Amino acid sequence: GGEKRKDVSSASGVDLATLEEEKTVRNKPALTGTGATANGPSSGSTLQLPNPLKTLTAQASKEKKKKVKEPPKMESRKRKLTALEEIRLMEEQRKEKRNRRDNWLAEGIVVKVVAQKLGDRHYKKKGVVREVISLYTGIVQLLDSKDKLKIDQAHLETVIPAIGRPVLVVNGAYRGLRAILESLDSKNFCVSVRIDQGTTRGRLVEGVPYEDISKLYVPEEQS
């Protein structure tokens, strides 16, 4: 959500120098009776001065109308999707609906223990899912202590690796596929990955939520 906005004086079109001039004019006494007009002396006449405030208001109104007209022009310049892109979008939406589930545990992924009730020995420790024994429960072996825990996924969270490292998509349209982490968007809590297997291999998928991928366990990496 974000698209994920002016200086008051410039927005109103008011020029401070002009206002000072107006103030000076207003403080001068009106020329009436036998006073002089713009064309010279004349009896019973009044010198009519232009009203700068009206002029400023009209200018500000014109400027405001110009600014209001800009956004629609920008909107009309948005590029339309090609037929191929529309087909791909529909395909991903169908896959998303079919593969989006409550359970996400999968063998071979690295997870982090987030349940404080398990004690300091296990809290915030990383482990690899060795076995999935039910929809929401698995056997996790901690990487440092080698302890094995039977634990519900509610007490675990996915782990995001370094850029360029392998991950498994654990939920959503590309669920169950290996991928490579391409980039990280920490402001929007999502990543971009490139699918590394199957018929969609090589496809770049953007805007994938953190919780939809997890680091794949590589034996030589112990963190």
N, C-alpha and C positions, 0 to 999 in steps of 0.2 A: 503496500500500500502502500509514500511517499512521497510518480511522479510525480510509485513508490509519489512576494510573490512578486514607494516612489517618493520622492521628495515632494512634500506637500506644496511647496511653492511652485515647482515645475509642473506638477499635475494640474494645478488650477490655472496655470498660464499667467499668474500674477507676477509682475516685475516690480521689485522693491523701489527702483529708481523712479518709475512712473508714479507710484503711490506717493512718494515724497513730493513730486511735482504737483500732484493733485492737492496735497495738503497745503502747499504754498499758495496755490490759486484760491483755495477756499478761504484762506485767512485774509486775502485782499478785499477791501470794501467794494461793494457793487457800485458801478458808475451809473447814477440815475439823474433825473432832472436835466440840468444843463450840462451834465458830464459829457465827455467825448466818447464816441463810438469807434468802431474799428475804422470807419471811413472819415472820421474827423468830428469836430464839435457839432452837436445837435441838441436842441432843447426837447425835453419831455421823452427822451429815449433811454433804453436800458441796454447795457452791453451784455450780450448773450454769449456765455462761454461754453465750449463743448464739455460734455460730462465724461471724463476719462474712465470712470467706473463702469459705465455702460459699454464702452469700447472693450475694456478688459474682460467683462463678462461674456461678450459676444465671441471674443477670441478664444477664451477658455472653453466655451461651448463647442466651437468648431474643432479644437484640439481633442476634446473628449470624444466627439463623434468619430474622428479619424482613428483613435486608439481602439475604440470598440469594434471597428470593422476589421482589425488585423487578425484576431484569433480564428474566425471562420476560414480565412484564406489559408492559414497554416494547416488547419484540419483537412482541407481539401487536397493538400499535397501528400497525404499519407499514401504509401505504396500499397496497392492491392496485392493479395496473395495470388501466386500463379496457380494453375490447375493442379500441378504436381504437389505444391505446398499444401493445398487444401486437402488433397487425398491423404497426404502424410498426417496432417492434423487430425482428420477423421479416424485414421487408423490408430493413432496414439490414444485418442479419446476412448475408442472401443477397448483397447488393451488396458487402459487405466481403469475402466469400469470393471473389467473382468479380473484383473490382477490385484486390485486394491483390497487388502484384507486387514484384520485386526492383528493377526500373528505375523511375526517377521523373523523369528529365530531361524538360523541356517547353519549347518555344519561348516567349519573352516573360517568363520569370521571372528574378528577380534572385537570384544565388547568390554565395557567398563562397569564395575559393580557400583551402584549408586544407593544401596540400602545401608543406612547407618546402623540398623539393628544387627547387622552381621558382624559388627565390631571393627576396630581399627585395623585388625590384621587383614581384613578383606575389603574394607571401604575404600572406594576410589582406585582399586587395583584393577589391572587389565588382565583379561584371560581369553582363551580361545574356546569356542563352542566345539566340543568334541562329539556331542551326540544330541539330537533333538528327540526327546522321549514322548512328547505330546505337543499339541498345538502351541502351548504357551510355556512349556518347561523344557529345560535342557541341562546337560552336564557341561559345566564350564571348568576348565583347568587354568588356574592362575599362572601367569608367566613367570613370576618371581619365586613364589613358594612351591609351585607345582601342586598345590592343594586342589582337590576336585570338589566342586559344589553342585548340588542339585538345586537349581534356582529358577524362579519364574522370570519371564522377560520383563515384568513390571519393575524388577529390581536391577535392570540392566539398561545401558544405553549404547548406541552405536559409536564407533570410533572413526574419526576422519584422519586419514594418513597424510603424508606429505604429497605435494603436487608431483604427478608422474608415477605414483605408486598404484598398484592394483586394488580394486574394490569389488564388492559384490552388491548388486542392486537387490535390496531385500524387500522392496515394496513398490507398487505402482506399475506403470506400463511395461517396464523392462525387468520386472521381478525375475530373479534367478539367473541373470546374465552377468558375466564378468565385465568389468570396464576399467578404464584408466582415468584417474582423477586429473582433469585438465586445468581447472581454476576454482577459486574459492571466493564466494561473495559473503563476507562476514556481516555486512549490514542487513542483508535479507535472509541470512541463515540458510543459504543454499549453495549448491556447487554445479559445475558443468563437468560431465563425464563423456568419454568416448567409448562406445560399446566395443568390446573386444572379442565377441564370439557370436555365432548364429547368423541368420540372414541379414541382420541389421549391423553387422560388424563394420566399424569405421564411422558409424553415425554419431554426431555430436549432439548430446542431449543437455539442454541448459535448464536452469531453474529447478534442479532436483533438491528437495528438502534434505537437510542433514540426516534426518531419521530414516530416509529411504535408501541409504547406502551405508556400508561398513567396510572397514579395512579387511583385506584378505590376509590370513596368517601366512607368513613366510618364515620358515624355521630359523634362518640366520638372524632375523630381527626379533629382539627380545623386549621391545618397548612399544 
